[in-house]
Amino acid sequence: MYLTKKKMIDVLLHKYVPKHILLTQEETMDLLDKFKIGLSDLPQIFEKDPISIAIGAKEGDVVKIIRDSDTSVKSVVYYRYVKKEKL
């Protein structure tokens, strides 16, 4: 849940928020090996993002995002690298 000034909101229950899965270290290494990339090659999501907070993602983690498609049979999968926001 994400805490706002007035109330708690579970952002994961919103109909427009796709499924977010925190990868294990082994799954992360397999992903990087499969695509021959490094963590810095992945798009980023900040540690303070409401979704990162809700799933307990910390700096260095990789999040798998699965977005179901209404127009195709397959789901679309994205990956994001969790990093700290620089002030």
TILODREN-978875 format. One record per residue: residue in one letter; x, y, z of N, C-alpha, C, O, CB in turn. Coordinates in steps of 0.05 Angstrom, whole numbers, plus 5000, padded with zeros to 4 digits. Glycine has a CB too. Layout:
BEGIN
['A' [X Y Z] [X Y Z] [X Y Z] [X Y Z] [X Y Z]] ...
This chain:
BEGIN
['M' [5017 4976 5000] [5000 5000 5000] [5017 5025 5000] [5040 5025 5011] [4981 5000 5024]] ['Y' [5007 5046 4988] [5022 5071 4986] [5007 5091 5004] [4983 5095 5002] [5023 5082 4957]] ['L' [5022 5103 5022] [5011 5122 5042] [5011 5150 5030] [5031 5161 5023] [5027 5121 5068]] ['T' [4987 5162 5029] [4984 5190 5022] [4979 5205 5048] [4977 5193 5069] [4962 5195 5001]] ['K' [4977 5232 5046] [4972 5248 5070] [4945 5241 5083] [4942 5244 5107] [4974 5277 5063]] ['K' [4926 5234 5067] [4899 5230 5077] [4891 5200 5082] [4876 5194 5101] [4879 5242 5059]] ['K' [4901 5182 5065] [4892 5154 5068] [4912 5135 5054] [4929 5144 5039] [4864 5151 5056]] ['M' [4908 5110 5060] [4925 5089 5047] [4911 5080 5021] [4887 5076 5021] [4929 5065 5066]] ['I' [4927 5078 5000] [4916 5069 4974] [4932 5045 4965] [4957 5046 4965] [4917 5092 4953]] ['D' [4919 5023 4958] [4933 5000 4948] [4934 5003 4917] [4916 4997 4903] [4919 4973 4956]] ['V' [4957 5013 4908] [4960 5019 4879] [4959 4994 4862] [4953 4996 4838] [4986 5034 4874]] ['L' [4965 4971 4874] [4965 4947 4858] [4937 4937 4851] [4934 4921 4833] [4979 4925 4874]] ['L' [4916 4948 4864] [4889 4940 4858] [4876 4957 4836] [4854 4951 4828] [4873 4942 4883]] ['H' [4889 4979 4827] [4878 4996 4807] [4876 4981 4781] [4895 4966 4774] [4894 5022 4804]] ['K' [4855 4985 4766] [4850 4969 4741] [4871 4975 4719] [4874 4959 4701] [4823 4974 4731]] ['Y' [4884 4998 4720] [4903 5005 4699] [4932 4999 4707] [4950 5005 4691] [4900 5034 4692]] ['V' [4936 4988 4730] [4963 4981 4739] [4969 4952 4732] [4955 4934 4741] [4967 4985 4770]] ['P' [4989 4947 4714] [4994 4919 4706] [5007 4903 4729] [5015 4915 4750] [5013 4918 4682]] ['K' [5009 4877 4726] [5021 4860 4746] [5051 4865 4748] [5065 4865 4727] [5015 4830 4741]] ['H' [5061 4869 4772] [5090 4873 4777] [5101 4850 4794] [5089 4843 4814] [5095 4901 4791]] ['I' [5122 4838 4785] [5134 4815 4798] [5164 4822 4804] [5179 4829 4785] [5131 4789 4782]] ['L' [5172 4818 4828] [5200 4823 4836] [5216 4797 4829] [5209 4776 4838] [5203 4830 4866]] ['L' [5237 4800 4812] [5253 4777 4804] [5273 4770 4826] [5283 4787 4841] [5267 4783 4778]] ['T' [5279 4744 4828] [5300 4735 4846] [5327 4741 4833] [5328 4748 4809] [5298 4704 4852]] ['Q' [5349 4739 4848] [5376 4744 4837] [5381 4724 4814] [5393 4732 4794] [5397 4741 4859]] ['E' [5373 4699 4817] [5378 4679 4796] [5362 4686 4771] [5373 4684 4749] [5370 4651 4806]] ['E' [5337 4694 4774] [5321 4702 4751] [5332 4727 4737] [5332 4729 4712] [5292 4707 4759]] ['T' [5343 4745 4753] [5356 4769 4742] [5380 4762 4725] [5384 4772 4703] [5363 4789 4764]] ['M' [5397 4744 4736] [5421 4736 4721] [5414 4721 4696] [5427 4725 4675] [5439 4718 4739]] ['D' [5393 4704 4697] [5384 4690 4673] [5374 4710 4651] [5380 4706 4628] [5361 4670 4680]] ['L' [5360 4730 4660] [5350 4751 4642] [5373 4766 4628] [5373 4769 4604] [5331 4771 4657]] ['L' [5392 4774 4644] [5415 4789 4633] [5432 4771 4614] [5441 4781 4594] [5433 4799 4656]] ['D' [5435 4746 4621] [5449 4727 4604] [5434 4722 4578] [5446 4721 4556] [5454 4700 4618]] ['K' [5408 4719 4580] [5391 4713 4556] [5393 4735 4535] [5396 4730 4512] [5362 4709 4565]] ['F' [5392 4760 4545] [5393 4783 4526] [5420 4795 4523] [5423 4815 4508] [5373 4804 4535]] ['K' [5440 4784 4537] [5468 4794 4535] [5469 4824 4541] [5480 4840 4526] [5480 4789 4507]] ['I' [5457 4832 4564] [5456 4860 4572] [5465 4863 4601] [5469 4843 4616] [5428 4872 4569]] ['G' [5469 4887 4610] [5475 4893 4638] [5451 4907 4651] [5433 4915 4637] [5501 4910 4640]] ['L' [5452 4910 4677] [5430 4923 4691] [5425 4951 4681] [5402 4960 4679] [5436 4924 4721]] ['S' [5447 4965 4674] [5444 4993 4665] [5430 4995 4638] [5422 5017 4629] [5471 5006 4664]] ['D' [5428 4973 4623] [5414 4973 4597] [5384 4972 4600] [5370 4977 4581] [5424 4950 4581]] ['L' [5374 4965 4624] [5345 4963 4628] [5334 4990 4634] [5347 5007 4646] [5339 4943 4651]] ['P' [5309 4995 4626] [5295 5019 4635] [5294 5019 4665] [5296 4998 4678] [5266 5021 4623]] ['Q' [5290 5043 4677] [5292 5045 4706] [5265 5053 4719] [5248 5064 4706] [5313 5065 4714]] ['I' [5263 5045 4744] [5241 5054 4761] [5253 5062 4787] [5272 5049 4797] [5219 5031 4764]] ['F' [5243 5083 4799] [5255 5092 4824] [5245 5076 4848] [5223 5066 4848] [5249 5122 4828]] ['E' [5262 5074 4868] [5257 5060 4893] [5233 5072 4908] [5219 5058 4922] [5281 5060 4911]] ['K' [5228 5098 4904] [5207 5112 4918] [5181 5113 4901] [5161 5125 4910] [5215 5141 4924]] ['D' [5180 5100 4878] [5156 5098 4862] [5135 5082 4878] [5142 5063 4892] [5162 5084 4835]] ['P' [5110 5090 4877] [5089 5076 4893] [5088 5046 4888] [5083 5031 4907] [5062 5088 4886]] ['I' [5093 5037 4864] [5093 5009 4858] [5117 4995 4871] [5114 4974 4883] [5094 5004 4828]] ['S' [5141 5008 4870] [5164 4996 4882] [5160 4993 4912] [5168 4973 4924] [5189 5014 4877]] ['I' [5148 5013 4925] [5142 5012 4953] [5123 4990 4959] [5127 4974 4978] [5131 5039 4963]] ['A' [5102 4987 4943] [5081 4967 4947] [5091 4939 4945] [5082 4921 4960] [5058 4971 4927]] ['I' [5110 4933 4927] [5121 4906 4924] [5146 4901 4940] [5157 4879 4940] [5125 4900 4895]] ['G' [5156 4922 4953] [5181 4919 4969] [5206 4919 4953] [5226 4906 4962] [5179 4894 4985]] ['A' [5207 4932 4930] [5231 4932 4913] [5252 4951 4924] [5245 4973 4933] [5223 4940 4884]] ['K' [5276 4943 4924] [5299 4959 4934] [5319 4964 4911] [5317 4951 4890] [5313 4945 4958]] ['E' [5337 4983 4915] [5357 4989 4895] [5372 4963 4887] [5381 4948 4903] [5377 5010 4905]] ['G' [5375 4959 4860] [5389 4936 4850] [5370 4914 4841] [5379 4895 4828] [5408 4926 4870]] ['D' [5345 4915 4850] [5326 4894 4842] [5316 4898 4813] [5319 4920 4802] [5301 4894 4861]] ['V' [5305 4877 4802] [5293 4879 4775] [5264 4871 4778] [5257 4851 4791] [5308 4861 4754]] ['V' [5246 4887 4766] [5217 4882 4767] [5208 4874 4739] [5215 4886 4719] [5202 4907 4777]] ['K' [5192 4852 4738] [5180 4843 4714] [5151 4854 4713] [5137 4851 4733] [5180 4811 4711]] ['I' [5144 4867 4691] [5117 4879 4689] [5102 4864 4666] [5112 4863 4644] [5119 4909 4683]] ['I' [5079 4853 4673] [5063 4839 4653] [5038 4854 4648] [5021 4858 4666] [5057 4810 4663]] ['R' [5035 4863 4623] [5011 4878 4615] [4995 4861 4596] [5004 4854 4574] [5019 4905 4602]] ['D' [4970 4854 4604] [4953 4838 4587] [4943 4856 4564] [4938 4880 4568] [4929 4827 4603]] ['S' [4940 4844 4541] [4931 4858 4518] [4902 4850 4511] [4896 4827 4510] [4950 4853 4494]] ['D' [4886 4870 4505] [4858 4865 4497] [4857 4858 4467] [4837 4847 4458] [4840 4889 4502]] ['T' [4878 4864 4452] [4877 4860 4423] [4895 4837 4413] [4893 4830 4390] [4886 4885 4410]] ['S' [4911 4826 4431] [4928 4804 4422] [4926 4781 4442] [4918 4785 4465] [4957 4813 4418]] ['V' [4934 4758 4434] [4933 4734 4451] [4955 4735 4472] [4951 4726 4495] [4936 4708 4434]] ['K' [4978 4746 4465] [5001 4747 4483] [4999 4771 4502] [4987 4791 4497] [5026 4748 4467]] ['S' [5012 4767 4525] [5016 4789 4544] [5042 4803 4537] [5060 4790 4526] [5016 4779 4574]] ['V' [5044 4828 4542] [5068 4843 4537] [5084 4844 4563] [5073 4850 4585] [5062 4872 4527]] ['V' [5110 4838 4562] [5127 4836 4586] [5149 4858 4584] [5162 4861 4563] [5140 4808 4589]] ['Y' [5152 4872 4606] [5173 4893 4608] [5190 4886 4633] [5181 4872 4651] [5161 4921 4611]] ['Y' [5214 4897 4633] [5231 4894 4657] [5241 4922 4664] [5247 4939 4647] [5255 4875 4651]] ['R' [5243 4927 4690] [5253 4953 4700] [5274 4947 4722] [5271 4929 4739] [5230 4970 4711]] ['Y' [5295 4964 4722] [5316 4963 4742] [5310 4984 4764] [5305 5007 4757] [5344 4968 4730]] ['V' [5310 4976 4789] [5303 4994 4811] [5328 5009 4819] [5349 4997 4825] [5291 4978 4835]] ['K' [5325 5036 4820] [5348 5052 4829] [5339 5074 4848] [5315 5080 4849] [5363 5064 4804]] ['K' [5358 5085 4863] [5351 5107 4881] [5349 5133 4865] [5364 5137 4846] [5372 5110 4903]] ['E' [5331 5149 4873] [5327 5175 4861] [5348 5195 4872] [5352 5197 4896] [5299 5186 4865]] ['K' [5362 5208 4854] [5383 5227 4863] [5369 5254 4869] [5352 5263 4854] [5405 5231 4841]] ['L' [5376 5265 4891] [5364 5291 4899] [5381 5314 4889] [5373 5337 4894] [5362 5292 4929]] 
